[in-house]
Amino acid sequence: MPRPMKWRNVCSLPEYNEFGPLGLRSRSRETVEMTVDEYETIRLMDLEGLTQEECAKQMNIARTSVTATYAEARHKAAMAIVEGKRLVIEGGNYRICEGNYP
């Protein structure tokens, strides 16, 4: 039986959750879906400058989980940018964090 997935603490929901190329033809393009917890790893490490260990502590998950989540998030962001796909941020296994986080 697989281990149950841990809830991931997310302290900042995205203000905007859809991104994509401009123009009329962009509506017909494929969509890349990024989860809120994947977004949170990018926010914490790339914007806030946290290490993987600090990010893991804040999100209440293992550092190895942060590594995998971050890699998947960056892959999805790159795919959206390079291939001109629409990026939508929604869903995931998260809860809004409690405590004194930025």
C-alpha positions in Angstrom: 0.0 0.0 0.0 1.5 3.4 -1.0 2.4 5.9 1.6 -0.3 8.7 2.0 0.8 12.0 0.4 1.6 14.7 2.9 -0.2 18.0 2.7 2.2 20.7 1.5 2.1 24.1 3.2 1.6 26.9 0.7 1.9 30.4 2.2 1.1 32.5 -0.9 -1.5 31.6 -3.6 -0.8 32.9 -7.0 -2.3 36.3 -7.7 -2.6 35.3 -11.4 -3.1 31.7 -12.4 -3.1 31.8 -16.2 -0.3 32.8 -18.5 0.3 32.4 -22.2 1.2 33.8 -25.5 -0.7 36.8 -26.8 -2.8 36.7 -29.9 -5.9 35.2 -31.3 -4.3 31.8 -32.1 -3.2 31.3 -28.5 -6.6 30.1 -27.4 -6.2 26.9 -29.5 -2.9 26.0 -28.0 -2.2 23.2 -25.6 -2.3 23.9 -21.9 0.4 23.0 -19.3 -1.0 22.6 -15.8 1.2 23.5 -12.8 0.0 22.7 -9.3 -0.1 25.3 -6.6 2.6 23.4 -4.6 4.9 23.4 -7.7 4.3 27.1 -8.0 5.2 27.5 -4.3 8.6 25.9 -4.8 9.4 28.3 -7.6 8.2 31.3 -5.5 10.2 30.2 -2.5 13.5 29.3 -4.2 13.6 31.6 -7.3 11.9 34.7 -5.9 12.5 34.5 -2.2 16.0 32.9 -2.5 15.4 30.0 0.0 17.5 26.9 -0.3 15.9 23.5 -0.9 16.3 22.7 2.8 14.6 26.0 3.9 11.8 25.5 1.3 11.2 21.9 2.5 11.0 23.1 6.1 8.5 25.8 5.2 6.4 23.5 3.1 6.6 20.7 5.6 7.9 18.1 3.2 11.2 16.3 2.6 14.0 18.0 0.8 13.9 15.2 -1.8 10.2 16.0 -2.4 11.1 19.7 -2.9 13.8 18.7 -5.4 11.4 16.6 -7.5 8.5 19.2 -7.2 10.8 22.0 -8.2 12.3 20.1 -11.2 8.7 19.4 -12.4 7.6 23.0 -12.0 10.6 24.3 -13.9 10.1 21.8 -16.7 6.4 22.9 -17.0 7.4 26.6 -17.0 10.0 26.0 -19.7 7.6 24.0 -21.8 5.0 26.8 -21.7 7.6 29.5 -22.6 9.5 27.6 -25.3 6.6 25.9 -26.9 4.2 28.8 -26.6 1.7 26.9 -24.5 -0.8 28.3 -22.0 0.2 27.8 -18.3 -2.5 27.3 -15.7 -1.7 27.1 -12.0 -4.3 25.1 -10.0 -4.9 22.1 -7.9 -2.4 20.0 -6.0 -2.1 18.5 -2.5 -1.7 21.6 -0.4 -3.1 23.6 2.5 -2.7 27.2 3.4 0.1 27.5 5.9 -0.2 28.6 9.5 2.4 30.5 11.4 4.7 33.4 10.8 5.9 33.0 7.3 6.5 35.8 4.8 
